[in-house]
Amino acid sequence: PNKAFKRKAVGIWTVEKSQEGQYAGICRISTPTRQLSQPDYSTQLWLNIINDELIVNTSTRVDIKQQRVGVKTNNEALTPFSKSIYSDTVVWSGNLAEILKKSDQLDIVIGGSELGKKTITTSFNMKNLKNAYSAYGDCRY
């Protein structure tokens, strides 16, 4: 990592070196926690990008095998999450750099036992993430 890099905020996205845990000293992009509500259920969700993987953190169990759960951009087909780290933390390992080039919106779709067959979708505007991603490159190299 670039030792001289300092924290940088771009819209809701923050680029910084992680301070704790297994990723200490590694550059990451993160979002603040977002409240997702439906009439009968609510949960929180926040994102991290570490080592070019999109890590989706939630306050609910996410079933990565459930249909219609994963990541979607613009008019592309939904892509399932790659793996679970914990029951409430899932990873998407698709080509993030490629998506940033051609997409304006990132939809995260979560679902699991606490939601029954329902899913909750939240959308992120990619404009600021594109700028944050270039700062992420500055942090890493």
Stockholm file with secondary structure:
# STOCKHOLM 1.0

chainA/1-141         PNKAFKRKAVGIWTVEKSQEGQYAGICRISTPTRQLSQPDYSTQLWLNIINDELIVNTSTRVDIKQQRVGVKTNNEALTPFSKSIYSDTVVWSGNLAEILKKSDQLDIVIGGSELGKKTITTSFNMKNLKNAYSAYGDCRY
#=GR chainA/1-141 SS CCTTCCCEEETTEEEEECCSGGGTTCEEEECCCEEEEETTEEEEEEEEEETTEEEEEESSCCCTTSTTCEEEETTSCCBCCSEEEETTEEEECSCHHHHHHHCSEEEEEECCGGGTTCCEEEEEEHHHHHHHHHHHHHHHC
#=GC SS_cons         CCTTCCCEEETTEEEEECCSGGGTTCEEEECCCEEEEETTEEEEEEEEEETTEEEEEESSCCCTTSTTCEEEETTSCCBCCSEEEETTEEEECSCHHHHHHHCSEEEEEECCGGGTTCCEEEEEEHHHHHHHHHHHHHHHC
//
